[in-house]
Amino acid sequence: MVAKEPERLKIIGKYLLLLDHSLGEGAFGNVFLAQCTDDAHKKQMNLPDLVACKIVEKNPKKTAYLESEIETMLTCNSPNVIRLYEVCETANHFYLFMQYCNGGDLADLRNLRKCFTE
């Protein structure tokens, strides 16, 4: 019988990051599944059971882009745009906790549309 490896977890603020559950990666960061560990905070923020967490390494180029992304997401209130719940910061990274959508990404949607239009 082979022993199962322990799941890689990380605590950031009131959130537990599930590092074995990667949702994707992009030019500016990686996205993982996460959950709030504080029930009072979860209720106050009206958080679902699972959220997505984008981890972005700090550097001058990324920071300027990220500040713009955060400002846009915080001011946009639409059912068609991912909701940003909270941003946490450490010495080396930014953590964006946002709405988790399990339907894939824009590339998946684009490929699906191509199947129906060809």
ZIFEN-V587540 format. One record per residue. N is the residue number from 1. RES is the residue in one small letter. PSI is psi in radians with two decimals (999 if undefined). Layout:
n = [N	N]
res = [RES	RES]
psi = [PSI	PSI]
This chain:
n = [1	2	3	4	5	6	7	8	9	10	11	12	13	14	15	16	17	18	19	20	21	22	23	24	25	26	27	28	29	30	31	32	33	34	35	36	37	38	39	40	41	42	43	44	45	46	47	48	49	50	51	52	53	54	55	56	57	58	59	60	61	62	63	64	65	66	67	68	69	70	71	72	73	74	75	76	77	78	79	80	81	82	83	84	85	86	87	88	89	90	91	92	93	94	95	96	97	98	99	100	101	102	103	104	105	106	107	108	109	110	111	112	113	114	115	116	117	118]
res = [m	v	a	k	e	p	e	r	l	k	i	i	g	k	y	l	l	l	l	d	h	s	l	g	e	g	a	f	g	n	v	f	l	a	q	c	t	d	d	a	h	k	k	q	m	n	l	p	d	l	v	a	c	k	i	v	e	k	n	p	k	k	t	a	y	l	e	s	e	i	e	t	m	l	t	c	n	s	p	n	v	i	r	l	y	e	v	c	e	t	a	n	h	f	y	l	f	m	q	y	c	n	g	g	d	l	a	d	l	r	n	l	r	k	c	f	t	e]
psi = [2.27	2.27	2.42	2.36	2.46	2.54	2.44	2.15	2.70	2.36	2.20	1.97	-2.16	0.32	2.56	2.02	2.32	1.55	-0.22	0.01	1.25	2.31	-0.27	3.02	2.61	-2.95	-0.50	-0.15	3.06	2.66	2.30	2.79	2.53	2.90	2.58	2.35	-0.09	1.87	-0.67	-0.75	-0.72	-0.76	-0.77	-0.71	-0.07	0.87	2.50	3.08	-0.70	2.47	2.91	2.56	2.01	2.19	2.11	2.18	2.43	2.28	2.74	-0.73	-0.84	-0.61	-0.75	-0.78	-0.76	-0.71	-0.70	-0.75	-0.77	-0.81	-0.78	-0.81	-0.61	-0.51	-0.25	2.19	1.58	2.51	-0.18	0.05	2.39	2.36	2.28	2.10	-0.79	2.66	2.26	2.67	2.38	-3.07	-0.56	-0.20	2.74	2.51	2.01	2.00	2.07	3.02	2.34	2.14	2.05	0.34	0.24	-2.95	-3.08	-0.58	-0.70	-0.77	-0.75	-0.76	-0.66	-0.74	-0.66	-0.67	-0.63	-0.28	-0.16	999]
